[in-house]
Amino acid sequence: MEFIDNLPSMDLMRSEKMTFVQLIIPVESAHRAVSYLGELGLLQFKDLNTDKSPFQRTFVNQVKRCGEMSRKIRFFKDQISKAGVSSPSRPSLQPDIELEELEVQLSVHETELIEMNSNSENLRQSYNELLEFKIVLQKAGGFLDSSKNYTVGEETELSENVYSDNNYLDTASLLEQELQAGPPSHSGVRFISGIICKSKVLRFERMLFRATRGNMLFNQTSADEDIMDPVSSEWVEKTVFVVFFSGEQARMKILKICESFGANCYPVPEDMTKRRQISGEVLARLSELEATLDAGLRHRNKALSSIGLQLTRWMNLVRREKAVYDTLNMLNFDVTKKCLVGEGWCPIFAKPQIQESLQRATFDSNSQVGIIFHVMDSIDSPPTYFRTNCFTSPYQEIVDAYGVARYQEANPAVYTVITFPFLFAVMFGDWGHGICLLLGALVLIALERKLASQPFLCSFSMVNGSSLMAIVVEFTLYFPLLFLAEVFVQQVSVHYYVSGMASLCSVSFVIGDPCQKKGSSGSNPESGFSREIDLMRTQGKEKKKLGSFMEMLFGGRYVLLLMSLFSIYCGLIYNEFFSIPFHIFGGSAYKCRDATCSDAYTVGLVKYQDPYPFGVDPSWRGSRSELPFLNSLKMKMSILLGVAQMNLGIILSYFNARFFGNSLDIRHQFVPQMIFLNSLFGYLSLLIIVKWCTSSQADLYHVMIYMFLSPTDDLGENQLFWGQRPLQIILLLSALVAVPWMLFPKPFILRKQHLERFQGRTYGLLGTSETDLEVEPDFARQYHEEFNFSEVFVHQMIHSIEFVLGAVSNTASYLRLWALSLAHSELSTVFYEKVLLLAWGYNNMIIRLIGLAVFAFATAFILLMMETLSAFLHALRLHWVEFQSKFYHGDGYKFRPFSFASLNDDED
């Protein structure tokens, strides 16, 4: 035990030691001190004003001012985007600006921009009206001229054939009556001309027909020019219309309908000379307005360009100031109202850096009183903080997606770095496919500097138990289409919903890149993988975001690297290169007995030399016993790997209990769990190894079944070693004893400790300082004030039953390693033999190319994408459920310090 205690501590094995601190800051130094702490990013403030609403806090007015400035900056950003003004790649360096001065500048710029927009809209409205008037004069004049020609040509025929009829006045239309009447009168035919949106013409004409009961003539023609809407800045297609009618009442109806449909009516004289004169005046005014609009647009773009030079700096300044005041609102005034009191958590290693920042803030603010910084005791559980780098951070995020580690709890990410990609490779083993993944990982790593400054959101869903395969199947149905959309469109939104599934758990986490900032080798918490990065801080130019699929790949590039390397290793063991075996490590151990057995595979094959040096012998490929052999090999290997990983999880529970000084968990949880698991499945693993080493033909199914049904019967030909039967009896009895050992002692011992604590027998132990709480076991601390024996007993019973049943189900769950490995191998074989080889059997080059294309597509999208995702999710489940459930509580909370580096656009 002394050897274990003297071992050096690992950075990732336990979270950083945290301390609870209090700051007493003079008012004149508060703003500068919090700003310096935000730049440092190593202190998580505690909100001391949780009982107050946001509008009751001290610095609410400053927060409102920052919010208003953020609104103005967003307004400028929208205006720049709408105007299409390009931002400079390298903004000019400007001197620092105070918040008050910035507020004045933003107000001035907003007022000027609003005034310019208003003037531009008015000018654009006038320009549109003149342009519409010009179009109406041209189009409506054509209608009037054609109607006059039509009237002269048809007047004689109407007089001879129609007007001579005595009943004509009862049946003639208004237009014909007006033509017969001769010169126009007050009640004669009139017309209204105007212009309307093309999309409203049909409804407009129908409404006019109904309102006038058909007593009108509607002519329309499409305008040759599109007109820009001054509000939406969109080009609108319009149609010129002329409505002929009779009567003042019809005129009022038509005008109201035009107003309701947004149609603009313009007077058009019937005299052609007047129309030409008005058209000339309109064209002159249009040219003047066009010149004025161009000048105003140039002035506005120049103003937006000058604003764009400062926009990034303003945005960062306002965002930081708002964050500072939000943090100051978490502090309280002392009784003298001259100092602010703050509390929070920080890593122990960060105390000197925090004190140096506070001293610098005192000096820079010319304060006569220094800032008091001292350590306090707290009954709250500290936050969890791991210092990670760009290699370990994705594995830490995989663990944190299940649950954040409890403070100082053993971190599964240390082992996940190796076990996760290895279990993935066991299911994915093919060194040809592994090389493809390796090339992809190397490309992402080579582009690391180019892509490292972009934020990523990686979100996926995970199910528990039997629902896992269902979501994998459903998710892979659209995965190739998603990939194509991401590659070619670079902007896609995917919403995936699963209904009717039990035990569905939605998991999402933000992935950033911790390697983007040089020198951040874990010294700052913002270098963690969950960091959100400001888009605008890279030379003032907002980079184009990657698609969600590429973001996920880039965020896990080092996970992909190890998965590919282990896939190559397991592929060499399986001796599969796109399902093709190779004699890489020498010749086969088998050869034909004579020349007639060349097509008989194992029939007639004899072993003539030592076994194949590494991996599966290539001679197994194509033999009749290939599938039984590989099934037996991979199934037994899966059990061995599963039992080993579950033992590792139980051993880590021992180190947790030892670290927290909980001897009760060691004696009555760790020991019986190790006995139970290894008495059954550890013994099964021993039998597998012995059978491999002795080449025995014993039936392990029979051995394990009759170990429970008839433990005293003779094993016969299934006996693998001497003393196997008594050993089985001892192991069976040990497993039976381990169950009540886990169930009964711990609740009764806890009850006894509780009674002794409050009956005065151990009052001497209560006289220690509050720091003893850190050494005291968590389970005992939980029952200081209240102890309910029935709840404790039921909890322990549930835990014991869960472990006993889980030992069986978890071991069976590791058989997914065998199942997915077999599925991957068989799919590869099918695509190779039934697609590529089948197409290659034809002498037609087109068929061969088609077969090659289908094989490449199936390999890329099914084997390299769907199978990768499937194996990834299965490996994730094995770690979350089978491994971490043995020791990992995952009920902590992350250390989230106040840091300017973690601010993003959403903070606005």
N, C-alpha and C positions, 0 to 999 in steps of 0.2 A: 504493500500500500504506500510506503514511503517513496518507492520508485515512481509510482503513478503521480503522487503529489508533486514530485520534483521535476516532472516533465515540463518543458516550456509550453506556455499557452499559445494556442493558435488564434490568429486574428479573426477568423470566421467561425470558430467553434463556439464562442460565446460573444454575445453582443457587448458593445463598449460599456464600460462602467460609467454610470450617470450620477450626477449630483444635483440636488435641488438648491438653488441659489436665490438670494434676494438682492435687489438693487434699490438703493435710495438715491434718486437723481434730483439735483436742483432743477427748478423749472427752466432756468436759462440754458442749461446744458442738455435738457431732455431730447430735443429734436436732433441735435448733432450726435448724441450718444446712440440713439436708436438707429440713426442713419449708418453710423460706423458699424453697429452690430449687424445691420442688414447686409453690409458689404462683406462682413466676416462670415455670416451665415452659420453660426455654431450655437445659437441660443434659442430655445423654444419657449416663448412666453406663455404664461398661464393667464387666462382671462379672469381677472378679479372683479369684473362687473357683470357677471352672468345674470344678475337679478334686474339689470337695467336694459331697456330697449335701446336700439341703435340711436334713437332720437333723444335719449336722455343722457347721453355720454358727453364728456367734457369737450372733445374736439369735433363735435358733430358738424359745426359750421365749416371747419376746414375741410372735412370730408366732402361736404356738399359742394364747396368751391372746386375741389379737385374733380368731383364728378361732373360739374358743369364744364370745366376745362376739357375733360375727356370727351364730352359731347361735342364741343366745338372742334376738337382735333378730328373726331370721327367725321364731322361735317366736312372739314377740309379734305380729308382722305377720300370721301365719297365724291366730292366735287372734282378732285384731281383725277379720280378714276373715270368719271363720266366725261371729263374733257379730253381724256386720252393723253394727258401731259406725262411724259416719261420722267421718272425720278432719276437724279444723277447717281451713277455707280459709286462715286466717292463724294459725299457731301463735304462742302467747305467747312474748315475748322472755324468755329465761332467761340467767342469768350463765354464763360459761364454766365448764366442768367438766373436771377432770383425769381421765386414763385410769383411774387406780387407784380414784378415787371412783366413776367410772362402772361399773367392774367390780363393786364392792360393791353398787351400786344395782341392777344387772342381776340379780345373784344373789338379792338380797332379793325383787325383783319376780317372778323366776322361781319361787322357792320358794312365795311367796304364791299365785301363779297356779296352780301345780301342785296345791297343797293345796285351793284353791277348786274346781278341776276335779275332784279326787278326791271331795271332799264332795258336789259337785253330781251326780257320777255315782252315788254311793251313794244319795243321796236320790232321784235319778231312778229307780234300780233298785228301791228300795222302793216308790216311787209306782207304777211299772209293775206290780210284783207285786200291790199292792192293787187297781189298776185291772183287772188280769186276773182277780183273784179275784172282784171285783164282777161282771164280765161272765160269768164261769163260773157264779156263783151264779144269775144271772138266766136264762141260756140252759139250763144243765144242769137247773135246777129245772123248767123247762118240759118237758124230756124225761121227768123222773121222774114228774111229774104226769100226763102223757099216757100213760105206760106203766102207771100204776096203774089209770087208767080203762079202758085197753085190757084189762088183766088181769081186772077185775071183769066186764066185758061178755062176754068170750070164755070165761070159766071153765066155764060150764054147757055150752056147745057142745062144748068139748074133752072134758068128762067123758062126755057122752053118745055122741059120735061117735068119739072117738079112744082115750080111756083104757080103754074096754071091750074093745078089741082085745087079744088075748093076745100078739100079736107086737109090741106097741107099744114095750116096753122095749128091744127090739133095734134099733128104727129111729128112735126119737124123738130130738130134739135136746136139748142140755143145758138150755136155757131152758124147754122144754116139760116136761121131767122135773121141774125145780124148781117149776114152777107146779102140777104134779100132786101133788107131795109135800106141799103145804100149807105149814106154817110153815117159814121158812128155817132151814137147819142150817149147820154149819161148812163143808160142801162145796157149799152152795147157790150161787145166782146172785149175783154181785157186779158192781160197776161201778167204773170209774176215769174221772174227768172231768179235763179240762185244756184247754189252749189251745196252738196251734201256728201257725207261719207258713202263710199260705194257699198259697204256692208249693210246700210240702212235703206237702200233704194227700194227694194221690194216691199218692205213694210210701209215705207213712206207712201208709195203709190197706192197701195191697198187702202190705207187710211184716207187718203184724198178721195179715192173713188167712193168710199162709204160715206164720207162727210158731205160730199156734193151730190150723192145719189146718181153718180154717173154723168152729171152735167159738167164735165170738164174734159180737156184734152191734154194729156201728159206726154211731153217729149223729153228724152234724155240722151246724153252722149257722154262718153268717158273723157275726163280731163287728160290732157297730154302730159301733165307734170304732176308729180307727187308733191305734197305740201307737208312741211315739218310742223308737228305739234309743238308749240313753245313750252308746254309743261312737261311732257314726257320725252321730248326730243326724238320722237319716232316719226318716220315718214308714213303718211296716210294717203291712200288712193281715194280720189273723190270723183263725183259725177255731177255734171252740169245738167240742170233741168229747166224747162219752161212749161208753165201750167197756163192754159187758156181757159177762161171761165167767163161768167156773166153775172153781174149783180154785186152789190156792196156786201150783202150777207155772206155770199160765197167767198168774197175776198177776205173778210175777217176770219172765217173758218180756216182758210188756207194759211193765213199768216200765223195763226195760233198753232196749227199743226207744224209749220216750219220751225217755229220757236221751240216746240216740245221735242222735235227730232234733232235739234242742233243745226238746222240748215241755215246758211247765211244767204239772205236775199239782197240782190243788188238791182238798182234801176237801170234799165237798158232802153235808150231812146229808139224810136222806130226809124228815125231819119238816119240814113247811112252816113251822111256828112257829120252829124253830131257824134255818132259813134266813133268815127275816125279821130275827131278832135279830142274826145275824152280819152281814147286809147293812147294818143300821143302824150297827154298830160300824165296818165297813169304810168307809162313807161319811164318818163323823166323822173317821177317821184320814186319809182322802184330802183332806178340806178343810184339815186341819192341815198336811199335807205340801205341799199346793199353795201355801199361804201362805208356808211356809218356802222353797220353791223360788223363788217370786217375789222374796222378799227377798234370797236368795242371788244370783239373776240380776241384780237391780239393783245389788248391791254389786260383782259381778264386772264389769258393764258400766261402772260408775263407775271402777273400777281400770283397765280397758282404755282408757277415755277419757283418764285422766291419763297413761297410758303413751303413747297416741297423740299427745299434745301434744309429747312429747319425742322421738318415734321418729325423725323425720327428722334431727334434730340428732345423735342418738346414732349413727344409721347413717352419716352423713357423717364423724363423728369417728372411729369405728372403722375405716371404710374408709381414711381418710387415715393413721391410725396404722399400720395394716397395711402400706400402701404405703410408708410411711417405713421401717419395719423391714425390709421386703423389699429396699429400696434399701440400707440399712445393711449387709445381709448380702452385698452385692456389693463392699463395701469390705474392706480388709485392715488389720490392726494392724501398726504399725511394730515395730522391734526392742525399743523401750522399753515397749511395750504401753500407752502413754499417749496415742497419737494414732492416728487412722484415716486410711488413705491411699486415696484414690479417684482414678480416671481416667475421662475421658469426652470427648465431643465437644460443642462449642458453636459457634454462628456467631460470626464475628469481631465483628460489631456488638453482640453481647450481652455481651461481656467486661466493660464498665463496669457493667452492671446486675447481673451475677453477683457482681462484687467488692463492690458496694454491699450486696447481700443478705448476703454473708458477713460484712461488717463489722457490719451490724446484728445478725446472729446472735451474733457475739462480744460485742457490747455488751449485748444482752439476757440472755445467759447468764452475765454477770459473770465471764467467763473472763480469766485473767491473760495467756494466750498467744493471739495472734491466729491466724487461719486463713491458711495459706500457699496462694496461688493462682498458679501459673506455667504457662507454655506449654511443651510438650514436642514432640519430633519423634516421628512414628509411621510405621511401614512399612505399616500397614493403610490401606486405602482409606477416605476419609471418607464419611459418609452424605450423602444428597442431600436438600436442603431448599429448597423454593420457597415464597416468601411470596405467598399468593394471597388473593383476596377472594371475596365471594359471587358475583361474575360470572365470574371466571376459574377458580374451583376445580372446577366440573364438567368443564370441558375438560381440566384437569390430571388429573382422575380417569380420564377416558377414555384418556388417554395412559398413566397408571400401571397401568391394567388390563392393558395389553400388557406392560409391564415398566418398573420404576423406572429413571429415567435414571442413567447413570454420573455420578460426581462431575464437575461443571463441563462436562458434555456439553451440546451444543445441545438446547434443549427444543422438541419439536414442538408443544407446547400453544400457543406464541405464534402459530403459523400455523393451528393447528386451530380457533382461535376463529372464524376467517373461513371457511376452506376446508371444514370439516365441515358447517356449516349450508348453505353454498352448494351443495356436491355433493348434499346431501339435497334441496335445492330443485330442482336440475336434474332429479331423478327424480320429484319430487312436484309440479312446477310447475302450479298452478291457483290463481288469486288468490281464488276463492271459498272453496276449501278452506283456503287460507292465512289468510283472515280468520277462519275458525272456529278454527284453531289459535291465532291471535293473541288472540282473545277468551279462550280457555282460559288462555293464558300470562298475560294481564293479570289475570285473576281470581286465579291463584296468587300473582302478585306483590303484588296488593292484600291478600291474606291472609297475607303473609309474616310479619308480627309475631305473628299469632295462632298460626301453625303452626311458627315457627322454632325453638322449644325442644324439639321432638320428634326422637328419633333415627330414622334411616332405614337400612334394609338393602336395597341395590339389587343384585340378583343376576340375571345372565343368562348364557346360553350362546352361544358363538360358534364357528363352524366355519370351516375353511380350505378353499379351493378349491371344488370342485363340490358339496360337502356343504352349502354355505350355503343354497341354495334349499330343500333338503329340510327343514332345521330351521325355516326361516321358514314353510313350508307347514304343518308339524306344529304349530308353536307357535301359529299363527293359528287353528287349529281350535278351541281352547278359550279363546282370548283374550276373545271377547265374554262368555262365561259367567263368566270370571274377573272381568271388569269389573263385571258385575251383582252378583256375590257380594260384591265389595269395596264397592260403593256401598250396598247394602241390608243386608248382614250386618256389615260393618266388621271382620270377624275371620275370616280364611280361611287355610288352610295348603295350599300347592300344592307338589307334588313332581313334577318333570318329568324324565323319563328318556328318553334317546335311545339306541337300540341299533342296531348294524349300520352305523354311520357311521364313515367314516375321518376322521382329522385333527380329532377333536372336542376342543375346549379349553374347560374350564369356568372361568368368570371370575366372581368375586364381589368386591364391595368395599363397605365401609361408608360411607354418605353421611350426613354431618351438616350442619348449617347454620352457616357461619362468620359470618353476619350477626347472629346472635342476641345477641351481646354488644357493646354500644356501645363504640366506641373501639378495637375489635380490627381495625384496618385493615391487618392483615398484620404487626403488630409482634410477635405471639406465634405460635408454631407451632401452638398449639391452635386457632387460627382457621382451620386448614386444613379441607378438605372431608371428610377422613377422620376427623374428630373424633367421639368418642362422648360423649354428653352425659348428665349425671346427671338422671334423671327427677324426682328428689325435691327438687331445689333451687329450683323455681319456687313460692315461697310455701308450701312444704311440702305441696303437693297434687300427686299424681301424675296427669298428664294422660292422656287416652285416646289410645292410639296409632292412627295412621292405618293403613289397609290397605296391603299391599305395593305395589299398583298406584298408589295415590295418593301414597305415599312416593316412588316412582320419579319421578312427574310433578313433585312439589314439589321434589325434589332437583335436577332438571334444568330448572327453570322458565326460566332465562335461556337455556339451550340451545334450549328450545321457542320462546322469544321470537324469537331470531335465525332459527331454522328457519322460523317463520311469516313473518317479514319477507322473507326471501329467497324463500320460496315465492310470496309476492305479487309480488315483482319478476319471477321467472321465469314466473309465470302471466301477467303483462302482456306478457312477450316472446312466450310461446306464444299469447297472446290467447285464454285459456280461463277462463271463469267457470262452474264446474260443467259444463264442456265446451261452453259456449255462447260464441261470439265476439261481441265488441261493437266498434262504431266509436268507440272512446274518443278516439283521436288524429287524428280527421279521417275523410274519406271514403276509399273504396277507390281503388286506382290503376287498376282495371279497370271497364269498363262494356260494355253490350251494343252490338253493331254496329247492330242494328235492333230493332224491337219484338217480333220473333218469337223472340228468343233468351232470353226471360226464364226458361224452364225448361230451357235447355240447358247451364247452368253455364258451363264454360270454352269450350264450342263457341259461337263467335260473340262471345266476349268479346275486347275489345281494350284495350290499355294506353293511357290517354289523359292521364295526369298522372304526376308524380314518384311514386316508391315510397312505400308506407305509412310514416309517420314513425318509428314505434316498434313493433317486434315483427312478428308474422306478419300479413299482410293478411287481413282477414275473408273475402275472396272465395274463399280456398282451402277454406273449410269447405264440405263437401258436394260438392266437385268430384271428378271421376274421378281426377285426379292428386294429390289431397290426401295420400293415404298415401305414395306414392313421394316426394313433395316433403318431407314431414315426416320420413320415414325418412332421406333423404339429409342433411337439415339436422341432425338430432339425432345421427346417426352421426358426421358430420364434426366437429361440436361436441364430442362425447365424446372423440374422438382428440386434438383441440387441448387440451382441459382436462387429459387424462391426460398428454400429453407435457410440458405446462407444469409440472404438479405433480411429475413424476418429475425434471425438470431442477432444480426447486427443492430436491428431496431431495439430489441430487448436489452442488449448490452448497453446501448446508449441510454436507456431508461435507468440503468444502474449508475452511470456516470452523472445523470441528472440528479438522482436521489443522493448520491455521495456529495455532489457539489452543494446542494441545498441542505445537507446535514440531516436528511430524512432516512434514518435507519429503519423505520417502520416499513417504508416502501421496499427497501432492499430485502428485508427478511420475509415479508409476507406478500410481495408482489413480484419482484424480480426472480427470486429463487424458485417459487412454484411455477412461474411461467416458463422459465428455462427447462425445468424438469418435465412439464407437460409437453411442450413442443418437441423436445428432443427425444422423449421416451417413445413418441409415435413417429413423427416425421423425420427426426434426426436418425432414428433407427432405420427408417426406410431409405434414407440417403446412404447410410452405411451398407445396407444390403445391395444397393445399386453399385457402389464402388467395388464391393467384394465380388459381385457377379462379373463386373467388367474385368477385374484382375484375374479371376480364376477361370473365365470362360465357361461358367456353369450354366446348365440348362434349367435351373430352378425357376419356378413360376412365382414371381413376387406378389401377384394378385392373390394367389392361394395362401401364401405365407401371411400377408397382412390381414386377410379376412379371417382365417382360422386362428390368428393370434387373439382375436376377440371371442370367436365362437367356441373354439376348443383349444385353449392355451396349453393343456397338458398332453395333447395327442402327439404321437410321434410324427416328425416332419417328413421322414422318408427321403425320397429323392430331392426334396426341396430344401434340405439342410445344406447350408453354405459353409458353416464352420463348426468346430467343436464347441459345445456349451451354448448353442443357439437357443434351445428350448428353455432352459432355466433363465437365460438372459431375457427372453421375451416375457416370462412370467414376472420377473422383477420390474421390468420397464412398464408392464401393464399395471401392476400394483402401484408403482410410483406415479403414473398418470392419474390413477383413481384417487390417490392421496392428495395430489396437487390441487384438485378442484376444491375440496373443503378448506384446504390450506389458504387458498386465495380468498375464499368467501367469508369465513367466520372470524379469524383472529383480529383482523384490522379494526372492524367496527367496535368490538368489545374492548380492545386496548385504547382506542380513542375515547370511549365512554369512561374508562377508568382514569385516564389522564385528565379528563374534564372534571370528574368528581374530586380528584385529588387537588386540582388547581384551586377549586373554590371551597375546599374544606380545610385549608390552611396547612396542608402537609408539605406544600412546595412554595410557601410564601417567600422563602429566601431567594428563589430564582427570579421573583418578580421585582426585586430591588435593583436590578441592573438598569443600564441606560436604554434609551429607545433604540439604539443601534443594534440591540440584540434581536430586534424584529427581523433584521436582514438574515440572521443565521437561523432563526426559527423556521421550521417547515411551514410551507404554505397551507397544508391541510390543518395544522394546529392553529395557525393564525386565523383561519376562517371560522373557527368555532369558539373564539374567545368569549364573545358576548352571548351567543345562543348556540345550543347544541341539541339537535333533534336526532335521537338515536335511530328512530325508524327511517328517517330520510337517509341517514348515513348507511344504514344496513341495505336499504333498497338500492342505493347508488352503487354500493360495492357488489351487490348481487347482479345488477345489470352489467357492471364492468366484467365480472367473472364469467357470466354466461356469454357475453360478447366475445371475450377472449377465447373461450373453449370452442364455441361455434366458428369464430373467425379463424382459428388455427386450421380448421378443416377447409372452410370456404376460401381462405386466402391461399392455401397451398394449391387448391384446385384452380384458383384464379391465375396462378403463374403458368398454368398449362396454355394460356393464350400465347405464350412465347412459342410453343410448339405449333399451335394452330396457325398463327400468322406467318411463321417462317415457312410452313408447308404450303400455305396459300400463295405466298410470294413466289416460291420456287415453282409451283405448278403453273401459275399464270405466266411466268417467264418461259417455261417449257412450251406452253400452248402457243404463245405468240411466236416463238422461234420456229417450232415445227409446223404448225398449222397455217402460218402466215408467210414467214420469210422463206422457209425451205420449200413450201408448196408453190409459191410464186417462182422461186428459182428453178423449179423443175421444168418450167416452160422455156422454150427457146425464143419467145417473144420478148423483146426488150421493154415494150410498154407495160406488159404484165409484171415484169420484174421490177420496174420502177414503181408501179402502183403498190406491189407487195412491200417494197422497201419503205415507201411513204407510210403505209398503214402500220408497219412494224415500228417505225420511228415515232409515229403519233401515239401508238399504244404504249410504247416504252416511256415516252415523255410524260403523257398526261395520266396514265393509269398506274404505271409502276413507279415513276419518279415523283408524282404529285399525290395521287390518291393513296397509294400504299405508304408513302412517306407520312402523310397526314394521319392515316390510320395507325401506323406504328407509333407515331408521336403521341397520339391520344391514349393508346393502350399503355405506353411507358409512363405517361403522366398519371394514369389511374393506379398503376402498380406502386408508384411512389407515394401518392396521396393517401391511398387506402391501405394497402398491404404493408408498406414500410413505415410511414410517418405515424400511423395510428398506434404503433407499439410504444411510442415515447413522446410524441410531439403534441403539446396542448394547443398551440397556435391561437391563443386568446389575448395576445399582446396588442400593442398599437405602435405605429411607426413614429420615429423621431422626425418631426417636421419643424425644423428651425425657421426663424424669420430670416429670409434670404432674398436679396434682390434678384439673384440668378434664377429663382423659381417662378418669377412673375411672368405672366403671359398676357396675350391680348384680352383674355376673358376677364382679367382683373379690372379692365376699364368699366 
